[in-house]
């Protein structure tokens, strides 16, 4: 195994919403067809996750909340092999970013 790299910083949950129409065609106040997926995000968390695809070992230091998003992020770190023993779990909400993607990407 290669180097051990410590990643310090933000840990977020990305909620990616892919809409089937262009922004000018969104039905505000009504329904707009979409697909939604969630992924780990945040600069430090992304780097720590990407490093697992190399021969490096990554460790993340940051904060998540004691909510469903925080649990999902910890589970994703476990699945990827990111060490998170120094990840702080705070009372409250994890950081969440919502990304709206139209058909043009």
Biopython code that builds the backbone (N, CA, C, O; Angstrom):
import numpy as np
from Bio.PDB.StructureBuilder import StructureBuilder

atoms = [
    (1, "UNK", "N", (0.850, -1.177, 0.000)),
    (1, "UNK", "CA", (0.000, 0.000, 0.000)),
    (1, "UNK", "C", (0.892, 1.235, 0.000)),
    (1, "UNK", "O", (1.970, 1.232, 0.594)),
    (2, "UNK", "N", (0.436, 2.285, -0.667)),
    (2, "UNK", "CA", (1.182, 3.519, -0.787)),
    (2, "UNK", "C", (1.043, 4.404, 0.432)),
    (2, "UNK", "O", (0.879, 3.932, 1.557)),
    (3, "UNK", "N", (1.110, 5.679, 0.183)),
    (3, "UNK", "CA", (1.074, 6.685, 1.236)),
    (3, "UNK", "C", (-0.274, 6.717, 1.947)),
    (3, "UNK", "O", (-1.300, 6.316, 1.398)),
    (4, "UNK", "N", (-0.241, 7.208, 3.189)),
    (4, "UNK", "CA", (-1.467, 7.501, 3.918)),
    (4, "UNK", "C", (-1.675, 9.004, 3.846)),
    (4, "UNK", "O", (-0.785, 9.773, 4.209)),
    (5, "UNK", "N", (-2.838, 9.427, 3.382)),
    (5, "UNK", "CA", (-3.107, 10.847, 3.168)),
    (5, "UNK", "C", (-4.274, 11.271, 4.050)),
    (5, "UNK", "O", (-5.334, 10.645, 4.051)),
    (6, "UNK", "N", (-4.055, 12.348, 4.799)),
    (6, "UNK", "CA", (-5.068, 12.905, 5.688)),
    (6, "UNK", "C", (-5.807, 14.016, 4.953)),
    (6, "UNK", "O", (-5.186, 14.959, 4.464)),
    (7, "UNK", "N", (-7.116, 13.909, 4.874)),
    (7, "UNK", "CA", (-7.959, 14.907, 4.218)),
    (7, "UNK", "C", (-8.781, 15.610, 5.292)),
    (7, "UNK", "O", (-9.551, 14.974, 6.011)),
    (8, "UNK", "N", (-8.611, 16.919, 5.394)),
    (8, "UNK", "CA", (-9.291, 17.704, 6.421)),
    (8, "UNK", "C", (-10.206, 18.709, 5.733)),
    (8, "UNK", "O", (-9.768, 19.467, 4.868)),
    (9, "UNK", "N", (-11.486, 18.710, 6.122)),
    (9, "UNK", "CA", (-12.380, 19.701, 5.540)),
    (9, "UNK", "C", (-13.819, 19.267, 5.521)),
    (9, "UNK", "O", (-14.277, 18.496, 6.364)),
    (10, "UNK", "N", (-14.529, 19.791, 4.521)),
    (10, "UNK", "CA", (-15.977, 19.599, 4.504)),
    (10, "UNK", "C", (-16.394, 18.223, 4.013)),
    (10, "UNK", "O", (-15.793, 17.627, 3.120)),
    (11, "UNK", "N", (-17.460, 17.757, 4.651)),
    (11, "UNK", "CA", (-18.110, 16.487, 4.315)),
    (11, "UNK", "C", (-19.586, 16.831, 4.119)),
    (11, "UNK", "O", (-20.257, 17.273, 5.051)),
    (12, "UNK", "N", (-20.076, 16.626, 2.919)),
    (12, "UNK", "CA", (-21.448, 17.023, 2.585)),
    (12, "UNK", "C", (-22.176, 15.864, 1.925)),
    (12, "UNK", "O", (-21.549, 14.911, 1.462)),
    (13, "UNK", "N", (-23.481, 15.947, 1.882)),
    (13, "UNK", "CA", (-24.284, 15.023, 1.097)),
    (13, "UNK", "C", (-24.791, 15.792, -0.114)),
    (13, "UNK", "O", (-25.475, 16.805, 0.032)),
    (14, "UNK", "N", (-24.457, 15.313, -1.315)),
    (14, "UNK", "CA", (-24.950, 15.920, -2.549)),
    (14, "UNK", "C", (-26.251, 15.239, -2.944)),
    (14, "UNK", "O", (-26.315, 14.014, -3.050)),
    (15, "UNK", "N", (-27.277, 16.035, -3.159)),
    (15, "UNK", "CA", (-28.556, 15.548, -3.668)),
    (15, "UNK", "C", (-28.639, 16.032, -5.114)),
    (15, "UNK", "O", (-28.828, 17.222, -5.367)),
    (16, "UNK", "N", (-28.499, 15.107, -6.057)),
    (16, "UNK", "CA", (-28.487, 15.451, -7.478)),
    (16, "UNK", "C", (-29.883, 15.211, -8.041)),
    (16, "UNK", "O", (-30.398, 14.093, -8.020)),
    (17, "UNK", "N", (-30.479, 16.283, -8.542)),
    (17, "UNK", "CA", (-31.822, 16.232, -9.105)),
    (17, "UNK", "C", (-31.727, 16.487, -10.601)),
    (17, "UNK", "O", (-31.401, 17.594, -11.030)),
    (18, "UNK", "N", (-32.012, 15.460, -11.392)),
    (18, "UNK", "CA", (-31.974, 15.589, -12.852)),
    (18, "UNK", "C", (-33.399, 15.797, -13.349)),
    (18, "UNK", "O", (-34.262, 14.926, -13.233)),
    (19, "UNK", "N", (-33.610, 16.995, -13.910)),
    (19, "UNK", "CA", (-34.945, 17.309, -14.414)),
    (19, "UNK", "C", (-35.019, 16.984, -15.905)),
    (19, "UNK", "O", (-34.011, 17.027, -16.610)),
    (20, "UNK", "N", (-36.217, 16.660, -16.371)),
    (20, "UNK", "CA", (-36.413, 16.242, -17.758)),
    (20, "UNK", "C", (-36.729, 17.403, -18.691)),
    (20, "UNK", "O", (-36.946, 17.194, -19.885)),
    (21, "UNK", "N", (-36.757, 18.627, -18.162)),
    (21, "UNK", "CA", (-37.086, 19.793, -18.984)),
    (21, "UNK", "C", (-36.021, 20.866, -18.786)),
    (21, "UNK", "O", (-35.254, 20.821, -17.824)),
    (22, "UNK", "N", (-35.981, 21.819, -19.695)),
    (22, "UNK", "CA", (-35.069, 22.949, -19.557)),
    (22, "UNK", "C", (-35.573, 23.874, -18.454)),
    (22, "UNK", "O", (-36.769, 23.891, -18.165)),
    (23, "UNK", "N", (-34.665, 24.653, -17.826)),
    (23, "UNK", "CA", (-35.082, 25.505, -16.702)),
    (23, "UNK", "C", (-36.278, 26.408, -17.009)),
    (23, "UNK", "O", (-37.103, 26.634, -16.123)),
    (24, "UNK", "N", (-36.398, 26.920, -18.207)),
    (24, "UNK", "CA", (-37.527, 27.777, -18.555)),
    (24, "UNK", "C", (-38.847, 27.037, -18.630)),
    (24, "UNK", "O", (-39.907, 27.657, -18.713)),
    (25, "UNK", "N", (-38.789, 25.701, -18.600)),
    (25, "UNK", "CA", (-40.003, 24.892, -18.707)),
    (25, "UNK", "C", (-40.412, 24.262, -17.374)),
    (25, "UNK", "O", (-41.328, 23.440, -17.338)),
    (26, "UNK", "N", (-39.749, 24.635, -16.289)),
    (26, "UNK", "CA", (-40.100, 24.099, -14.971)),
    (26, "UNK", "C", (-41.488, 24.600, -14.586)),
    (26, "UNK", "O", (-41.792, 25.783, -14.741)),
    (27, "UNK", "N", (-42.312, 23.715, -14.094)),
    (27, "UNK", "CA", (-43.668, 24.066, -13.667)),
    (27, "UNK", "C", (-43.632, 24.508, -12.207)),
    (27, "UNK", "O", (-43.944, 23.720, -11.314)),
    (28, "UNK", "N", (-43.255, 25.760, -11.960)),
    (28, "UNK", "CA", (-43.190, 26.261, -10.590)),
    (28, "UNK", "C", (-44.565, 26.179, -9.948)),
    (28, "UNK", "O", (-45.566, 26.558, -10.555)),
    (29, "UNK", "N", (-44.611, 25.685, -8.726)),
    (29, "UNK", "CA", (-45.871, 25.527, -8.016)),
    (29, "UNK", "C", (-46.631, 24.280, -8.429)),
    (29, "UNK", "O", (-47.764, 24.065, -7.999)),
    (30, "UNK", "N", (-46.008, 23.458, -9.263)),
    (30, "UNK", "CA", (-46.636, 22.222, -9.720)),
    (30, "UNK", "C", (-45.564, 21.137, -9.782)),
    (30, "UNK", "O", (-44.526, 21.251, -9.130)),
    (31, "UNK", "N", (-45.808, 20.095, -10.557)),
    (31, "UNK", "CA", (-44.868, 18.977, -10.650)),
    (31, "UNK", "C", (-43.967, 19.112, -11.871)),
    (31, "UNK", "O", (-44.406, 19.535, -12.940)),
    (32, "UNK", "N", (-42.704, 18.747, -11.696)),
    (32, "UNK", "CA", (-41.746, 18.659, -12.787)),
    (32, "UNK", "C", (-41.079, 17.297, -12.678)),
    (32, "UNK", "O", (-40.487, 16.996, -11.641)),
    (33, "UNK", "N", (-41.153, 16.455, -13.719)),
    (33, "UNK", "CA", (-40.527, 15.128, -13.647)),
    (33, "UNK", "C", (-39.029, 15.233, -13.362)),
    (33, "UNK", "O", (-38.340, 16.085, -13.924)),
    (34, "UNK", "N", (-38.537, 14.363, -12.488)),
    (34, "UNK", "CA", (-37.120, 14.387, -12.127)),
    (34, "UNK", "C", (-36.705, 13.033, -11.565)),
    (34, "UNK", "O", (-37.538, 12.238, -11.130)),
    (35, "UNK", "N", (-35.397, 12.790, -11.585)),
    (35, "UNK", "CA", (-34.820, 11.654, -10.865)),
    (35, "UNK", "C", (-33.859, 12.223, -9.836)),
    (35, "UNK", "O", (-33.178, 13.215, -10.095)),
    (36, "UNK", "N", (-33.807, 11.601, -8.677)),
    (36, "UNK", "CA", (-32.990, 12.108, -7.577)),
    (36, "UNK", "C", (-32.050, 11.008, -7.109)),
    (36, "UNK", "O", (-32.452, 9.855, -6.953)),
    (37, "UNK", "N", (-30.785, 11.380, -6.887)),
    (37, "UNK", "CA", (-29.807, 10.454, -6.315)),
    (37, "UNK", "C", (-28.982, 11.206, -5.280)),
    (37, "UNK", "O", (-28.858, 12.429, -5.346)),
    (38, "UNK", "N", (-28.426, 10.482, -4.336)),
    (38, "UNK", "CA", (-27.576, 11.096, -3.317)),
    (38, "UNK", "C", (-26.185, 10.490, -3.388)),
    (38, "UNK", "O", (-26.010, 9.312, -3.699)),
    (39, "UNK", "N", (-25.198, 11.332, -3.090)),
    (39, "UNK", "CA", (-23.798, 10.930, -3.153)),
    (39, "UNK", "C", (-23.026, 11.708, -2.093)),
    (39, "UNK", "O", (-23.392, 12.829, -1.742)),
    (40, "UNK", "N", (-21.972, 11.109, -1.597)),
    (40, "UNK", "CA", (-21.083, 11.842, -0.715)),
    (40, "UNK", "C", (-20.459, 12.996, -1.471)),
    (40, "UNK", "O", (-20.184, 12.889, -2.666)),
    (41, "UNK", "N", (-20.238, 14.092, -0.780)),
    (41, "UNK", "CA", (-19.653, 15.267, -1.409)),
    (41, "UNK", "C", (-18.859, 16.082, -0.410)),
    (41, "UNK", "O", (-18.641, 15.666, 0.728)),
    (42, "UNK", "N", (-18.437, 17.240, -0.852)),
    (42, "UNK", "CA", (-17.550, 18.084, -0.070)),
    (42, "UNK", "C", (-16.121, 17.840, -0.531)),
    (42, "UNK", "O", (-15.744, 16.703, -0.816)),
    (43, "UNK", "N", (-15.333, 18.894, -0.606)),
    (43, "UNK", "CA", (-13.988, 18.786, -1.183)),
    (43, "UNK", "C", (-13.133, 17.725, -0.499)),
    (43, "UNK", "O", (-12.563, 16.865, -1.171)),
    (44, "UNK", "N", (-13.037, 17.774, 0.813)),
    (44, "UNK", "CA", (-12.180, 16.816, 1.529)),
    (44, "UNK", "C", (-12.710, 15.395, 1.396)),
    (44, "UNK", "O", (-11.936, 14.459, 1.196)),
    (45, "UNK", "N", (-14.012, 15.230, 1.504)),
    (45, "UNK", "CA", (-14.606, 13.895, 1.387)),
    (45, "UNK", "C", (-14.426, 13.336, -0.018)),
    (45, "UNK", "O", (-14.163, 12.145, -0.184)),
    (46, "UNK", "N", (-14.567, 14.193, -1.035)),
    (46, "UNK", "CA", (-14.357, 13.732, -2.411)),
    (46, "UNK", "C", (-12.929, 13.257, -2.616)),
    (46, "UNK", "O", (-12.704, 12.194, -3.197)),
    (47, "UNK", "N", (-11.961, 14.036, -2.143)),
    (47, "UNK", "CA", (-10.556, 13.640, -2.303)),
    (47, "UNK", "C", (-10.289, 12.331, -1.567)),
    (47, "UNK", "O", (-9.653, 11.432, -2.117)),
    (48, "UNK", "N", (-10.767, 12.216, -0.337)),
    (48, "UNK", "CA", (-10.559, 10.981, 0.433)),
    (48, "UNK", "C", (-11.161, 9.781, -0.290)),
    (48, "UNK", "O", (-10.567, 8.703, -0.310)),
    (49, "UNK", "N", (-12.328, 9.966, -0.877)),
    (49, "UNK", "CA", (-12.990, 8.880, -1.606)),
    (49, "UNK", "C", (-12.235, 8.529, -2.879)),
    (49, "UNK", "O", (-12.052, 7.350, -3.182)),
    (50, "UNK", "N", (-11.794, 9.528, -3.626)),
    (50, "UNK", "CA", (-11.065, 9.276, -4.875)),
    (50, "UNK", "C", (-9.740, 8.572, -4.608)),
    (50, "UNK", "O", (-9.301, 7.746, -5.408)),
    (51, "UNK", "N", (-9.106, 8.897, -3.491)),
    (51, "UNK", "CA", (-7.815, 8.273, -3.170)),
    (51, "UNK", "C", (-7.930, 6.767, -2.988)),
    (51, "UNK", "O", (-6.948, 6.049, -3.175)),
    (52, "UNK", "N", (-9.105, 6.278, -2.628)),
    (52, "UNK", "CA", (-9.264, 4.832, -2.446)),
    (52, "UNK", "C", (-9.150, 4.086, -3.769)),
    (52, "UNK", "O", (-9.012, 2.862, -3.779)),
    (53, "UNK", "N", (-9.206, 4.802, -4.876)),
    (53, "UNK", "CA", (-9.048, 4.176, -6.194)),
    (53, "UNK", "C", (-7.576, 4.078, -6.599)),
    (53, "UNK", "O", (-7.251, 3.571, -7.673)),
    (54, "UNK", "N", (-6.696, 4.564, -5.734)),
    (54, "UNK", "CA", (-5.257, 4.481, -5.970)),
    (54, "UNK", "C", (-4.679, 3.509, -4.943)),
    (54, "UNK", "O", (-5.419, 2.799, -4.261)),
    (55, "UNK", "N", (-3.366, 3.484, -4.841)),
    (55, "UNK", "CA", (-2.759, 2.618, -3.822)),
    (55, "UNK", "C", (-2.571, 3.350, -2.499)),
    (55, "UNK", "O", (-1.932, 2.823, -1.589)),
    (56, "UNK", "N", (-3.119, 4.561, -2.380)),
    (56, "UNK", "CA", (-3.015, 5.336, -1.142)),
    (56, "UNK", "C", (-4.133, 4.958, -0.172)),
    (56, "UNK", "O", (-5.195, 4.488, -0.579)),
    (57, "UNK", "N", (-3.874, 5.171, 1.107)),
    (57, "UNK", "CA", (-4.889, 5.014, 2.152)),
    (57, "UNK", "C", (-5.317, 6.411, 2.570)),
    (57, "UNK", "O", (-4.468, 7.264, 2.829)),
    (58, "UNK", "N", (-6.620, 6.659, 2.639)),
    (58, "UNK", "CA", (-7.083, 7.994, 3.008)),
    (58, "UNK", "C", (-7.808, 7.976, 4.347)),
    (58, "UNK", "O", (-8.483, 7.013, 4.710)),
    (59, "UNK", "N", (-7.640, 9.077, 5.062)),
    (59, "UNK", "CA", (-8.324, 9.310, 6.331)),
    (59, "UNK", "C", (-9.004, 10.666, 6.241)),
    (59, "UNK", "O", (-8.397, 11.636, 5.787)),
    (60, "UNK", "N", (-10.257, 10.742, 6.670)),
    (60, "UNK", "CA", (-11.013, 11.993, 6.636)),
    (60, "UNK", "C", (-11.168, 12.551, 8.045)),
    (60, "UNK", "O", (-11.435, 11.812, 8.992)),
    (61, "UNK", "N", (-10.999, 13.859, 8.171)),
    (61, "UNK", "CA", (-11.283, 14.585, 9.412)),
    (61, "UNK", "C", (-12.260, 15.693, 9.050)),
    (61, "UNK", "O", (-11.962, 16.538, 8.206)),
    (62, "UNK", "N", (-13.411, 15.689, 9.678)),
    (62, "UNK", "CA", (-14.435, 16.679, 9.408)),
    (62, "UNK", "C", (-15.596, 16.487, 10.358)),
    (62, "UNK", "O", (-15.465, 15.840, 11.397)),
    (63, "UNK", "N", (-16.731, 17.051, 9.997)),
    (63, "UNK", "CA", (-17.938, 16.973, 10.828)),
    (63, "UNK", "C", (-19.112, 16.483, 9.992)),
    (63, "UNK", "O", (-19.235, 16.832, 8.818)),
    (64, "UNK", "N", (-19.965, 15.681, 10.595)),
    (64, "UNK", "CA", (-21.284, 15.359, 10.046)),
    (64, "UNK", "C", (-22.279, 15.471, 11.196)),
    (64, "UNK", "O", (-21.893, 15.495, 12.365)),
    (65, "UNK", "N", (-23.551, 15.538, 10.855)),
    (65, "UNK", "CA", (-24.584, 15.574, 11.877)),
    (65, "UNK", "C", (-25.003, 14.169, 12.275)),
    (65, "UNK", "O", (-24.640, 13.186, 11.629)),
    (66, "UNK", "N", (-25.775, 14.098, 13.351)),
    (66, "UNK", "CA", (-26.279, 12.801, 13.820)),
    (66, "UNK", "C", (-27.636, 12.495, 13.181)),
    (66, "UNK", "O", (-28.572, 12.060, 13.851)),
    (67, "UNK", "N", (-27.717, 12.730, 11.877)),
    (67, "UNK", "CA", (-28.959, 12.542, 11.134)),
    (67, "UNK", "C", (-28.782, 11.470, 10.059)),
    (67, "UNK", "O", (-27.726, 10.844, 9.966)),
    (68, "UNK", "N", (-29.812, 11.265, 9.256)),
    (68, "UNK", "CA", (-29.757, 10.240, 8.207)),
    (68, "UNK", "C", (-28.661, 10.535, 7.189)),
    (68, "UNK", "O", (-28.006, 9.613, 6.704)),
    (69, "UNK", "N", (-28.456, 11.805, 6.862)),
    (69, "UNK", "CA", (-27.402, 12.162, 5.907)),
    (69, "UNK", "C", (-26.030, 11.801, 6.466)),
    (69, "UNK", "O", (-25.188, 11.269, 5.743)),
    (70, "UNK", "N", (-25.798, 12.083, 7.738)),
    (70, "UNK", "CA", (-24.523, 11.732, 8.367)),
    (70, "UNK", "C", (-24.295, 10.235, 8.375)),
    (70, "UNK", "O", (-23.184, 9.770, 8.120)),
    (71, "UNK", "N", (-25.341, 9.475, 8.669)),
    (71, "UNK", "CA", (-25.230, 8.009, 8.646)),
    (71, "UNK", "C", (-24.909, 7.503, 7.248)),
    (71, "UNK", "O", (-24.097, 6.592, 7.088)),
    (72, "UNK", "N", (-25.540, 8.087, 6.236)),
    (72, "UNK", "CA", (-25.279, 7.684, 4.852)),
    (72, "UNK", "C", (-23.836, 7.981, 4.462)),
    (72, "UNK", "O", (-23.205, 7.187, 3.766)),
    (73, "UNK", "N", (-23.315, 9.113, 4.904)),
    (73, "UNK", "CA", (-21.932, 9.475, 4.585)),
    (73, "UNK", "C", (-20.947, 8.517, 5.244)),
    (73, "UNK", "O", (-19.984, 8.086, 4.609)),
    (74, "UNK", "N", (-21.175, 8.182, 6.502)),
    (74, "UNK", "CA", (-20.298, 7.230, 7.202)),
    (74, "UNK", "C", (-20.360, 5.867, 6.521)),
    (74, "UNK", "O", (-19.332, 5.209, 6.357)),
    (75, "UNK", "N", (-21.551, 5.441, 6.126)),
    (75, "UNK", "CA", (-21.695, 4.158, 5.424)),
    (75, "UNK", "C", (-20.940, 4.164, 4.102)),
    (75, "UNK", "O", (-20.329, 3.164, 3.726)),
    (76, "UNK", "N", (-20.982, 5.289, 3.401)),
    (76, "UNK", "CA", (-20.249, 5.386, 2.134)),
    (76, "UNK", "C", (-18.741, 5.313, 2.374)),
    (76, "UNK", "O", (-18.024, 4.657, 1.619)),
    (77, "UNK", "N", (-18.258, 5.986, 3.426)),
    (77, "UNK", "CA", (-16.828, 5.886, 3.762)),
    (77, "UNK", "C", (-16.452, 4.439, 4.062)),
    (77, "UNK", "O", (-15.410, 3.962, 3.613)),
    (78, "UNK", "N", (-17.293, 3.739, 4.818)),
    (78, "UNK", "CA", (-17.035, 2.325, 5.122)),
    (78, "UNK", "C", (-16.941, 1.500, 3.843)),
    (78, "UNK", "O", (-16.025, 0.694, 3.681)),
    (79, "UNK", "N", (-17.891, 1.708, 2.938)),
    (79, "UNK", "CA", (-17.923, 0.931, 1.694)),
    (79, "UNK", "C", (-16.700, 1.199, 0.824)),
    (79, "UNK", "O", (-16.216, 0.304, 0.132)),
    (80, "UNK", "N", (-16.203, 2.431, 0.863)),
    (80, "UNK", "CA", (-15.053, 2.796, 0.033)),
    (80, "UNK", "C", (-13.715, 2.490, 0.696)),
    (80, "UNK", "O", (-12.683, 2.462, 0.026)),
    (81, "UNK", "N", (-13.726, 2.260, 2.000)),
    (81, "UNK", "CA", (-12.475, 2.021, 2.710)),
    (81, "UNK", "C", (-11.789, 3.278, 3.193)),
    (81, "UNK", "O", (-10.587, 3.264, 3.460)),
    (82, "UNK", "N", (-12.538, 4.374, 3.312)),
    (82, "UNK", "CA", (-11.984, 5.622, 3.853)),
    (82, "UNK", "C", (-11.989, 5.522, 5.374)),
    (82, "UNK", "O", (-13.025, 5.238, 5.976)),
    (83, "UNK", "N", (-10.854, 5.751, 5.985)),
    (83, "UNK", "CA", (-10.792, 5.753, 7.453)),
    (83, "UNK", "C", (-11.469, 7.020, 7.968)),
    (83, "UNK", "O", (-11.224, 8.115, 7.461)),
    (84, "UNK", "N", (-12.311, 6.862, 8.967)),
    (84, "UNK", "CA", (-13.059, 8.023, 9.476)),
    (84, "UNK", "C", (-13.113, 8.039, 11.002)),
    (84, "UNK", "O", (-14.057, 8.579, 11.579)),
    (85, "UNK", "N", (-12.121, 7.457, 11.657)),
    (85, "UNK", "CA", (-12.148, 7.387, 13.122)),
    (85, "UNK", "C", (-12.052, 8.766, 13.776)),
    (85, "UNK", "O", (-12.391, 8.909, 14.950)),
    (86, "UNK", "N", (-11.596, 9.781, 13.040)),
    (86, "UNK", "CA", (-11.539, 11.142, 13.581)),
    (86, "UNK", "C", (-12.679, 12.020, 13.075)),
    (86, "UNK", "O", (-12.664, 13.233, 13.287)),
    (87, "UNK", "N", (-13.658, 11.427, 12.416)),
    (87, "UNK", "CA", (-14.812, 12.178, 11.947)),
    (87, "UNK", "C", (-15.687, 12.527, 13.148)),
    (87, "UNK", "O", (-16.081, 11.645, 13.911)),
    (88, "UNK", "N", (-15.988, 13.807, 13.312)),
    (88, "UNK", "CA", (-16.801, 14.244, 14.445)),
    (88, "UNK", "C", (-18.276, 14.187, 14.068)),
    (88, "UNK", "O", (-18.679, 14.695, 13.022)),
    (89, "UNK", "N", (-19.070, 13.570, 14.923)),
    (89, "UNK", "CA", (-20.513, 13.486, 14.702)),
    (89, "UNK", "C", (-21.179, 14.413, 15.706)),
    (89, "UNK", "O", (-21.179, 14.161, 16.911)),
    (90, "UNK", "N", (-21.745, 15.490, 15.179)),
    (90, "UNK", "CA", (-22.342, 16.536, 16.005)),
    (90, "UNK", "C", (-23.854, 16.367, 16.080)),
    (90, "UNK", "O", (-24.465, 15.765, 15.196)),
    (91, "UNK", "N", (-24.450, 16.900, 17.135)),
    (91, "UNK", "CA", (-25.905, 16.959, 17.201)),
    (91, "UNK", "C", (-26.364, 17.937, 16.129)),
    (91, "UNK", "O", (-25.790, 19.014, 15.969)),
    (92, "UNK", "N", (-27.383, 17.559, 15.413)),
    (92, "UNK", "CA", (-27.898, 18.459, 14.382)),
    (92, "UNK", "C", (-27.793, 17.863, 12.997)),
    (92, "UNK", "O", (-27.704, 16.649, 12.818)),
    (93, "UNK", "N", (-27.807, 18.753, 12.027)),
    (93, "UNK", "CA", (-27.891, 18.350, 10.633)),
    (93, "UNK", "C", (-26.524, 18.326, 9.951)),
    (93, "UNK", "O", (-25.648, 19.139, 10.246)),
    (94, "UNK", "N", (-26.367, 17.381, 9.041)),
    (94, "UNK", "CA", (-25.195, 17.350, 8.171)),
    (94, "UNK", "C", (-25.380, 18.390, 7.072)),
    (94, "UNK", "O", (-26.498, 18.816, 6.782)),
    (95, "UNK", "N", (-24.270, 18.789, 6.470)),
    (95, "UNK", "CA", (-24.345, 19.697, 5.331)),
    (95, "UNK", "C", (-24.910, 18.974, 4.122)),
    (95, "UNK", "O", (-24.520, 17.845, 3.824)),
    (96, "UNK", "N", (-25.827, 19.626, 3.430)),
    (96, "UNK", "CA", (-26.461, 19.047, 2.245)),
    (96, "UNK", "C", (-26.434, 20.091, 1.134)),
    (96, "UNK", "O", (-26.734, 21.263, 1.362)),
    (97, "UNK", "N", (-26.070, 19.652, -0.070)),
    (97, "UNK", "CA", (-26.080, 20.510, -1.252)),
    (97, "UNK", "C", (-27.045, 19.891, -2.254)),
    (97, "UNK", "O", (-26.976, 18.693, -2.524)),
    (98, "UNK", "N", (-27.947, 20.704, -2.807)),
    (98, "UNK", "CA", (-28.867, 20.229, -3.836)),
    (98, "UNK", "C", (-28.384, 20.766, -5.180)),
    (98, "UNK", "O", (-28.197, 21.970, -5.351)),
    (99, "UNK", "N", (-28.186, 19.851, -6.135)),
    (99, "UNK", "CA", (-27.710, 20.205, -7.469)),
    (99, "UNK", "C", (-28.843, 19.932, -8.451)),
    (99, "UNK", "O", (-29.376, 18.823, -8.496)),
    (100, "UNK", "N", (-29.206, 20.934, -9.232)),
    (100, "UNK", "CA", (-30.259, 20.796, -10.230)),
    (100, "UNK", "C", (-29.600, 20.672, -11.600)),
    (100, "UNK", "O", (-28.903, 21.586, -12.039)),
    (101, "UNK", "N", (-29.818, 19.543, -12.278)),
    (101, "UNK", "CA", (-29.191, 19.274, -13.571)),
    (101, "UNK", "C", (-30.278, 19.218, -14.637)),
    (101, "UNK", "O", (-31.213, 18.423, -14.541)),
    (102, "UNK", "N", (-30.147, 20.080, -15.669)),
    (102, "UNK", "CA", (-31.129, 20.048, -16.751)),
    (102, "UNK", "C", (-30.670, 19.083, -17.852)),
    (102, "UNK", "O", (-29.567, 18.544, -17.755)),
    (103, "UNK", "N", (-31.467, 18.851, -18.880)),
    (103, "UNK", "CA", (-31.113, 17.867, -19.908)),
    (103, "UNK", "C", (-29.803, 18.155, -20.644)),
    (103, "UNK", "O", (-29.230, 17.249, -21.249)),
    (104, "UNK", "N", (-29.320, 19.393, -20.604)),
    (104, "UNK", "CA", (-28.061, 19.714, -21.283)),
    (104, "UNK", "C", (-26.857, 19.421, -20.404)),
    (104, "UNK", "O", (-25.717, 19.564, -20.844)),
    (105, "UNK", "N", (-27.103, 19.009, -19.156)),
    (105, "UNK", "CA", (-26.027, 18.657, -18.242)),
    (105, "UNK", "C", (-25.600, 19.806, -17.401)),
    (105, "UNK", "O", (-24.697, 19.665, -16.576)),
]
sb = StructureBuilder()
sb.init_structure("model")
sb.init_model(0)
sb.init_chain("A")
sb.init_seg("    ")
for serial, (resi, resn, name, xyz) in enumerate(atoms, 1):
    if name == "N":
        sb.init_residue(resn, " ", resi, " ")
    sb.init_atom(name, np.array(xyz, "f"), 0.0, 1.0, " ", f" {name:<3s}", serial, name[0])
structure = sb.get_structure()
